[in-house]
Each structure stands twice: as C-alpha cells, then as structure tokens.
C-alpha cells in the first residue's frame, strides 16, 4: 500500500505542493469515518501512479487548511500539478472516476516532458 507524508504545518503542505510536480493532498479529520475508509482506497489507487506524491493533512491539527484550500467537508482530495489545482473531490468519491481523471492528467503532463 502506498505510503504518505503527513503535514505538521500549513507551510509543510504548501512546500510539498511547490516541490512535487504531482502533489496529492488528502485532507481529513480524526473523527471522520468516511475519511478512514477512503484513505486506504486512495493509497491503493496511487500504487498505479508512482509519479504522484501523497500527503495527508489533518484538519483538526491544522485548522487553517480548510480556509487555505476552501474545504467545506472531509475527506477532501486535491491534486496539484506544477502547483495548480487540477482535481478536487470531497466526501463520497467514486474511485473509478478519480482513476480515470488521474490517468488523463498524468498521461498529458508526462507526454509534455
């Protein structure tokens, strides 16, 4: 299963986005059962996308994350490409749809290199 970094501060999350071409941010809360169910699915899905780096951000530990990324519900899944948000999913995520979008984006941007 895909491992992830965990942000301790908002600055760490911003640095992660700025230093990784494909930065996937997973925003959750401790008391969110959906968050705990979706994260392993995301980790498994990202096994097929080694170019995408994963970071988990706990909205309880870093309350400013909600305002910074305009998140109104968790889990929130955000993919940044070269620092720009390209995918946003929240709460109930259809993994097949997310996989299709990730495939399209990574294929497009890898071909540009």
C-alpha positions as CSV (number, residue, x, y, z in Angstrom):
1,X,0.0,0.0,0.0
2,X,1.2,3.5,-0.9
3,X,2.8,5.4,2.0
4,X,2.2,9.1,2.6
5,X,3.8,12.1,4.3
6,X,1.8,13.8,7.0
7,X,1.9,17.6,7.2
8,X,2.6,19.1,10.6
9,X,2.0,22.7,9.5
10,X,0.3,24.6,6.6
11,X,3.8,25.6,5.4
12,X,4.8,21.9,5.1
13,X,1.7,21.3,2.9
14,X,2.5,24.4,0.7
15,X,6.1,23.3,0.3
16,X,5.0,19.8,-0.6
17,X,2.8,21.2,-3.4
18,X,5.5,23.5,-4.6
19,X,8.3,20.9,-4.7
20,X,6.3,18.0,-6.3
21,X,5.2,18.1,-9.9
22,X,2.2,15.9,-9.0
23,X,1.1,16.6,-5.4
24,X,-1.9,14.8,-4.0
25,X,-3.3,16.3,-0.8
26,X,-5.7,14.2,1.3
27,X,-7.5,16.4,4.0
28,X,-9.2,14.5,6.8
29,X,-10.3,14.7,10.4
30,X,-9.8,12.3,13.2
31,X,-13.5,11.7,13.9
32,X,-14.4,11.2,10.2
33,X,-15.3,7.6,9.5
34,X,-15.6,8.2,5.7
35,X,-12.0,9.7,5.8
36,X,-10.7,6.5,7.4
37,X,-12.5,4.3,4.8
38,X,-11.4,6.4,1.7
39,X,-7.7,6.8,2.6
40,X,-6.7,3.1,2.0
41,X,-8.6,3.2,-1.3
42,X,-6.6,6.3,-2.4
43,X,-3.4,4.7,-1.3
44,X,-4.2,1.6,-3.3
45,X,-5.2,3.6,-6.3
46,X,-2.0,5.7,-6.2
47,X,0.1,2.5,-6.4
48,X,-0.5,2.7,-10.2
49,X,0.7,6.4,-10.3
50,X,4.2,6.4,-8.9
51,X,4.8,10.0,-10.2
52,X,2.1,11.3,-7.8
53,X,3.2,12.1,-4.3
54,X,0.7,11.8,-1.4
55,X,0.4,14.0,1.7
56,X,-2.2,13.7,4.4
57,X,-3.3,16.8,6.2
58,X,-5.3,16.5,9.5
59,X,-7.8,19.4,9.6
60,X,-8.0,19.1,13.4
61,X,-4.3,19.5,13.7
62,X,-4.1,22.3,11.1
63,X,-7.4,24.2,11.2
64,X,-6.2,26.8,8.7
65,X,-6.2,24.1,6.0
66,X,-9.9,24.4,5.4
67,X,-9.7,28.1,4.7
68,X,-6.5,27.9,2.7
69,X,-7.9,25.3,0.3
70,X,-11.6,26.3,0.6
71,X,-12.6,22.9,2.0
72,X,-16.1,22.6,3.4
73,X,-16.3,18.8,4.0
74,X,-13.9,16.0,4.5
75,X,-12.3,14.0,3.2
76,X,-11.1,16.4,0.5
77,X,-8.9,15.1,-2.2
78,X,-6.9,17.6,-4.1
79,X,-4.4,17.0,-6.9
80,X,-2.0,19.8,-7.8
81,X,0.1,19.7,-11.0
82,X,3.0,22.2,-11.0
83,X,1.4,24.0,-8.1
84,X,-2.0,24.4,-9.8
85,X,-5.1,22.6,-8.5
86,X,-6.4,20.1,-11.2
87,X,-8.7,17.7,-9.4
88,X,-10.9,18.3,-6.4
89,X,-13.1,15.6,-4.8
90,X,-14.9,15.6,-1.5
91,X,-16.8,13.3,0.9
92,X,-18.0,10.4,-1.3
93,X,-15.5,9.7,-4.0
94,X,-16.1,7.4,-7.0
95,X,-12.6,5.7,-7.3
96,X,-13.1,4.6,-10.9
97,X,-13.8,8.2,-11.9
98,X,-10.8,9.5,-9.9
99,X,-8.6,6.9,-11.5
100,X,-9.7,7.9,-15.0
101,X,-9.0,11.6,-14.2
102,X,-5.6,10.8,-12.8
103,X,-4.8,8.7,-15.9
104,X,-5.7,11.5,-18.2
105,X,-3.8,14.2,-16.3
106,X,-0.6,12.2,-15.7
107,X,-0.6,11.0,-19.4
108,X,-1.0,14.5,-20.7
109,X,1.7,16.1,-18.4
110,X,4.2,13.2,-18.8
111,X,3.9,13.5,-22.6
112,X,4.8,17.2,-22.4
113,X,8.2,16.4,-20.9
